[in-house]
Amino acid sequence: MKKEVGIFVLLLALCAVVSIMDPRFVSAANLQNQARLIGMYGVFSIGMGVVIVTAGIDLSVGSIFALQGVLLSMMLREWHWPWPLAVAAVIGGTMALGTLHGALVTVARLQPFIVTLCGLLFYRGAARFIASDEAKGFGAEGFGMLRELATGSIAGVPMPFVALVAIAVLMWVVLHRSVYGRYLFAVGRNEDAARYSGINSRLIIASAYVVAAALAGISGILIAFYTNSISPSGHGTFYELYGIAAAVLGGCSLRGGEGSVIGIVIGTALLQVLRNLVNLLGIPSSLEFAVMGAVILAGVMVDQVLMQRRQSRLATKGPREPAGAPKRPGEC
């Protein structure tokens, strides 16, 4: 809980500084756009956090967005599928890819980094091939209810942010108040120990990739309608970095076994405020990824320092003696 409080205070401080430097930050239009972006990025960042809790990683998210966006556009505009069927198909497709990742990691025992890196390359190439390397889109009109669900608002609150709140509440219960969530953290801390204690560690790890893929599918639809144009070669590029950075900032350890949904949401908000700061102050957009790299590096370094302190503290205390142990000579 201390990590979440700390990053929330940092977020408030950053918002105050940006507001003083440029009052446009607190304008209604900018706040609405920020809420929309936080919603879109926060949904798939929570999924990324679930994978990281199990000591895994998913580098294929951005390429999945490209492949999913191309297929969704073709289903709606070229194949004339009903939008509920198209949405179910693309989300089901991303979950199938998550299942494949989970199987390769747990059954074939391949490294998550390698599996999802190959996915990053393969899905991007598939998107470019399917679209003949041409941009796809949804046009200015049509798909009324789906477009409203993806880009509309309720009482001035953007729908992506509403979706994030609903998903965050659900995932908070799943991660922090359910047996499944305890299994996820146990597997992330020590997979062998979890397996010896009776947990089906392979199933738990595989399911994390499926959950992450499902959330990526939802987020991908929101992002596709937000951009309204999907270039298969560039759509979603480096988006996986936003998810990793948000999770690390939110307290997830890349070693696994640590993390919280609230922290990930706050980390997502912090990243978006940083991006907004770059735009408002006229800082070259080319520095955006440099800022992200610095953020991830800082998060990993902080995690390393905290782990070393924890280990030294445990070493100083030494092993605890069991109750009722015989006293040493001279002890009372």
C-alpha positions as CSV (number, residue, x, y, z in Angstrom):
1,M,0.0,0.0,0.0
2,K,2.9,2.3,0.6
3,K,3.9,2.2,-3.0
4,E,0.5,3.2,-4.2
5,V,0.3,6.1,-1.8
6,G,3.8,7.2,-2.9
7,I,3.0,7.2,-6.6
8,F,-0.3,8.8,-6.0
9,V,1.4,11.7,-4.2
10,L,3.8,11.9,-7.1
11,L,0.9,12.1,-9.5
12,L,-0.8,14.9,-7.6
13,A,2.5,16.8,-7.4
14,L,3.1,16.4,-11.1
15,C,-0.4,17.5,-11.9
16,A,0.0,20.6,-9.8
17,V,3.3,21.5,-11.4
18,V,1.9,21.0,-15.0
19,S,-1.1,23.1,-14.1
20,I,1.1,26.0,-12.8
21,M,3.3,25.8,-15.9
22,D,0.4,25.7,-18.3
23,P,-3.2,26.4,-17.2
24,R,-4.5,24.6,-20.3
25,F,-3.9,21.3,-18.5
26,V,-7.0,21.8,-16.3
27,S,-9.2,22.8,-19.2
28,A,-12.3,20.6,-19.6
29,A,-11.3,19.5,-23.1
30,N,-7.8,18.5,-22.0
31,L,-9.1,16.7,-18.9
32,Q,-11.6,14.8,-21.0
33,N,-8.9,13.7,-23.4
34,Q,-6.6,12.7,-20.6
35,A,-9.4,10.6,-19.1
36,R,-10.0,8.9,-22.5
37,L,-6.3,8.1,-22.9
38,I,-6.0,6.8,-19.4
39,G,-9.0,4.6,-19.9
40,M,-7.6,3.1,-23.2
41,Y,-4.1,2.5,-22.0
42,G,-5.1,1.5,-18.5
43,V,-7.2,-1.5,-19.6
44,F,-4.4,-3.3,-21.4
45,S,-1.9,-2.2,-18.7
46,I,-3.8,-4.1,-16.1
47,G,-3.5,-7.2,-18.3
48,M,0.2,-6.6,-18.6
49,G,0.4,-6.3,-14.8
50,V,-1.3,-9.7,-14.4
51,V,1.4,-11.3,-16.6
52,I,4.2,-9.5,-14.8
53,V,2.9,-10.7,-11.5
54,T,3.6,-14.3,-12.7
55,A,7.2,-13.2,-13.6
56,G,6.3,-13.1,-17.3
57,I,6.2,-10.4,-20.0
58,D,4.2,-9.7,-23.1
59,L,5.9,-7.8,-25.9
60,S,3.3,-8.5,-28.6
61,V,0.5,-6.2,-27.4
62,G,1.2,-3.4,-30.0
63,S,1.3,-5.8,-32.9
64,I,-1.9,-7.5,-31.7
65,F,-3.5,-4.0,-31.8
66,A,-2.5,-3.7,-35.4
67,L,-3.7,-7.1,-36.4
68,Q,-6.9,-6.8,-34.5
69,G,-7.6,-3.3,-35.8
70,V,-7.1,-4.4,-39.4
71,L,-9.4,-7.4,-39.0
72,L,-12.1,-5.4,-37.2
73,S,-12.2,-2.8,-40.0
74,M,-12.4,-5.4,-42.7
75,M,-15.1,-7.3,-40.8
76,L,-17.3,-4.2,-40.4
77,R,-16.7,-2.3,-43.7
78,E,-15.7,-5.0,-46.2
79,W,-17.3,-8.2,-45.0
80,H,-20.4,-6.4,-43.5
81,W,-20.5,-8.5,-40.3
82,P,-22.9,-7.3,-37.5
83,W,-20.8,-5.4,-35.0
84,P,-21.5,-7.7,-32.0
85,L,-20.2,-10.6,-34.0
86,A,-17.1,-8.7,-35.2
87,V,-16.3,-7.6,-31.7
88,A,-16.7,-11.1,-30.3
89,A,-14.5,-12.5,-33.1
90,V,-11.6,-10.0,-32.5
91,I,-11.7,-10.4,-28.7
92,G,-12.0,-14.2,-29.1
93,G,-9.0,-14.1,-31.6
94,T,-6.8,-12.2,-29.1
95,M,-7.7,-14.7,-26.4
96,A,-6.7,-17.5,-28.7
97,L,-3.3,-15.8,-29.2
98,G,-3.0,-15.5,-25.4
99,T,-3.8,-19.2,-25.1
100,L,-1.0,-19.9,-27.6
101,H,1.4,-17.8,-25.7
102,G,0.5,-19.5,-22.4
103,A,0.9,-22.9,-23.9
104,L,4.3,-22.1,-25.4
105,V,5.5,-20.7,-22.0
106,T,4.1,-23.5,-19.8
107,V,4.1,-26.6,-22.0
108,A,7.0,-26.0,-24.4
109,R,8.8,-24.2,-21.5
110,L,10.0,-21.3,-23.7
111,Q,10.9,-18.0,-22.3
112,P,8.0,-15.4,-22.3
113,F,10.4,-12.8,-23.7
114,I,11.1,-15.0,-26.8
115,V,7.5,-16.2,-27.3
116,T,6.0,-12.7,-27.2
117,L,8.9,-11.1,-29.2
118,C,8.2,-13.7,-32.0
119,G,4.5,-12.7,-31.6
120,L,5.4,-9.1,-32.0
121,L,7.1,-9.8,-35.3
122,F,4.6,-12.3,-36.6
123,Y,1.4,-10.4,-35.9
124,R,2.8,-7.2,-37.3
125,G,3.8,-9.0,-40.5
126,A,0.4,-10.8,-40.7
127,A,-1.4,-7.4,-40.3
128,R,0.6,-5.9,-43.1
129,F,0.0,-8.9,-45.4
130,I,-3.8,-9.1,-44.7
131,A,-4.2,-5.4,-45.3
132,S,-1.8,-5.4,-48.3
133,D,0.2,-2.8,-46.3
134,E,-2.7,-0.3,-46.8
135,A,-4.3,1.7,-44.0
136,K,-7.8,0.6,-42.8
137,G,-10.4,2.6,-41.0
138,F,-14.0,3.0,-40.0
139,G,-15.1,6.2,-41.8
140,A,-16.8,9.2,-40.3
141,E,-20.2,7.6,-39.9
142,G,-21.8,4.2,-39.2
143,F,-21.6,1.5,-36.4
144,G,-23.6,3.9,-34.2
145,M,-23.9,1.9,-31.0
146,L,-20.4,0.4,-31.2
147,R,-18.9,3.8,-32.0
148,E,-20.8,5.4,-29.1
149,L,-19.6,2.6,-26.7
150,A,-16.0,3.2,-27.9
151,T,-15.8,6.9,-28.2
152,G,-18.9,8.4,-26.4
153,S,-19.3,9.6,-22.9
154,I,-21.6,9.4,-19.9
155,A,-22.3,12.7,-18.1
156,G,-19.1,14.1,-19.6
157,V,-17.0,11.1,-18.6
158,P,-15.5,9.3,-21.6
159,M,-16.6,5.7,-22.1
160,P,-13.0,4.3,-22.1
161,F,-12.5,5.7,-18.6
162,V,-15.8,4.2,-17.5
163,A,-14.7,0.9,-18.9
164,L,-11.4,1.2,-17.1
165,V,-13.1,1.8,-13.7
166,A,-15.4,-1.2,-14.2
167,I,-12.5,-3.5,-15.3
168,A,-10.3,-2.2,-12.5
169,V,-12.9,-3.0,-9.9
170,L,-13.4,-6.5,-11.3
171,M,-9.7,-7.2,-11.6
172,W,-9.0,-5.8,-8.0
173,V,-11.5,-8.4,-6.7
174,V,-9.9,-11.1,-8.8
175,L,-6.3,-10.3,-7.9
176,H,-6.6,-9.2,-4.3
177,R,-9.8,-11.0,-2.9
178,S,-9.9,-14.4,-4.6
179,V,-8.1,-17.7,-4.4
180,Y,-7.0,-17.3,-8.1
181,G,-5.3,-14.0,-7.2
182,R,-3.4,-15.6,-4.3
183,Y,-2.3,-18.4,-6.7
184,L,-1.0,-15.8,-9.2
185,F,1.1,-14.1,-6.6
186,A,2.3,-17.5,-5.2
187,V,3.4,-18.7,-8.6
188,G,5.1,-15.4,-9.3
189,R,7.1,-15.5,-6.1
190,N,8.2,-19.1,-6.4
191,E,6.8,-21.4,-9.1
192,D,8.4,-24.5,-7.7
193,A,7.2,-23.9,-4.2
194,A,3.7,-23.2,-5.5
195,R,3.7,-26.4,-7.5
196,Y,4.8,-28.5,-4.5
197,S,2.0,-26.9,-2.4
198,G,-0.6,-28.3,-4.8
199,I,-1.1,-25.3,-7.2
200,N,-1.4,-26.1,-10.9
201,S,1.3,-23.5,-11.7
202,R,1.2,-24.1,-15.5
203,L,-2.5,-23.5,-15.7
204,I,-2.3,-20.4,-13.6
205,I,0.5,-18.9,-15.7
206,A,-1.3,-19.8,-19.0
207,S,-4.5,-18.2,-17.7
208,A,-2.6,-15.0,-17.0
209,Y,-1.8,-14.6,-20.7
210,V,-5.4,-15.3,-21.7
211,V,-6.6,-12.6,-19.2
212,A,-4.1,-10.2,-20.6
213,A,-5.1,-11.0,-24.2
214,A,-8.8,-10.4,-23.4
215,L,-8.1,-7.0,-21.9
216,A,-5.8,-6.2,-24.8
217,G,-8.7,-7.1,-27.1
218,I,-11.1,-4.7,-25.3
219,S,-8.5,-1.9,-25.3
220,G,-7.6,-2.5,-28.9
221,I,-11.2,-1.8,-30.0
222,L,-11.2,1.4,-28.0
223,I,-7.9,2.5,-29.5
224,A,-8.9,1.6,-33.1
225,F,-12.0,3.8,-32.9
226,Y,-10.1,6.6,-31.2
227,T,-7.5,6.7,-34.0
228,N,-10.2,5.8,-36.7
229,S,-7.4,4.7,-38.9
230,I,-5.2,1.7,-38.7
231,S,-1.9,1.6,-40.5
232,P,-0.7,-2.0,-40.2
233,S,3.0,-0.9,-40.2
234,G,2.7,1.6,-37.4
235,H,-0.6,1.2,-35.4
236,G,0.2,0.2,-31.8
237,T,3.9,0.5,-32.2
238,F,5.7,0.5,-28.7
239,Y,2.3,0.3,-26.9
240,E,3.6,-2.7,-25.0
241,L,6.2,-0.3,-23.4
242,Y,3.4,1.9,-22.0
243,G,1.8,-1.2,-20.4
244,I,5.2,-2.3,-18.9
245,A,6.0,1.2,-17.7
246,A,2.6,1.6,-16.1
247,A,2.9,-1.7,-14.3
248,V,6.4,-1.1,-13.1
249,L,5.5,2.4,-11.9
250,G,2.5,1.0,-10.2
251,G,4.5,-1.4,-8.0
252,C,4.7,-4.6,-10.1
253,S,8.1,-6.3,-9.8
254,L,9.6,-7.7,-13.0
255,R,10.7,-10.6,-10.8
256,G,7.1,-11.5,-10.2
257,G,5.0,-11.9,-7.1
258,E,4.2,-8.2,-6.5
259,G,1.8,-5.7,-7.9
260,S,-1.6,-4.1,-7.5
261,V,-4.5,-3.0,-9.8
262,I,-4.7,0.4,-8.1
263,G,-1.0,1.0,-8.6
264,I,-1.2,0.1,-12.3
265,V,-4.1,2.6,-12.8
266,I,-2.2,5.3,-11.0
267,G,1.0,4.5,-13.0
268,T,-1.0,4.7,-16.3
269,A,-2.3,8.2,-15.2
270,L,1.2,9.3,-14.4
271,L,2.5,8.3,-17.8
272,Q,-0.3,10.1,-19.6
273,V,0.3,13.3,-17.5
274,L,4.0,13.1,-18.5
275,R,3.0,12.7,-22.2
276,N,0.7,15.6,-21.8
277,L,3.4,17.7,-20.3
278,V,5.6,17.0,-23.3
279,N,2.9,18.2,-25.6
280,L,1.9,21.3,-23.6
281,L,5.4,22.6,-23.1
282,G,6.4,22.1,-26.7
283,I,9.1,19.5,-25.9
284,P,10.1,17.6,-29.0
285,S,7.9,14.5,-29.3
286,S,10.9,12.5,-30.1
287,L,11.9,12.6,-26.4
288,E,8.7,10.9,-25.4
289,F,10.2,7.4,-25.6
290,A,13.4,8.6,-23.9
291,V,11.2,9.7,-21.0
292,M,9.5,6.3,-21.0
293,G,12.8,4.5,-21.0
294,A,14.0,6.6,-18.1
295,V,10.8,5.8,-16.2
296,I,11.1,2.1,-16.7
297,L,14.8,2.2,-15.7
298,A,14.0,4.2,-12.5
299,G,11.2,1.8,-11.6
300,V,13.5,-1.2,-12.0
301,M,16.2,0.5,-10.0
302,V,13.8,1.3,-7.1
303,D,12.6,-2.3,-7.1
304,Q,16.2,-3.5,-6.9
305,V,17.0,-1.2,-4.0
306,L,13.9,-2.3,-2.1
307,M,14.6,-6.0,-2.7
308,Q,18.2,-5.6,-1.4
309,R,17.0,-3.7,1.7
310,R,14.4,-6.4,2.4
311,Q,17.0,-9.2,2.1
312,S,19.5,-7.4,4.3
313,R,16.7,-6.8,6.9
314,L,15.8,-10.5,6.9
315,A,19.5,-11.5,7.2
316,T,19.9,-9.2,10.2
317,K,17.0,-10.6,12.0
318,G,18.1,-14.2,11.4
319,P,16.0,-17.3,11.6
320,R,13.2,-17.3,14.1
321,E,13.3,-20.1,16.7
322,P,10.2,-22.2,17.1
323,A,8.0,-21.6,20.2
324,G,8.9,-23.9,23.1
325,A,12.5,-24.4,21.9
326,P,15.0,-25.3,24.7
327,K,16.9,-22.3,26.0
328,R,20.6,-22.0,25.7
329,P,22.7,-22.2,28.8
330,G,22.6,-19.0,30.8
331,E,19.3,-17.8,29.3
332,C,16.4,-17.1,31.5
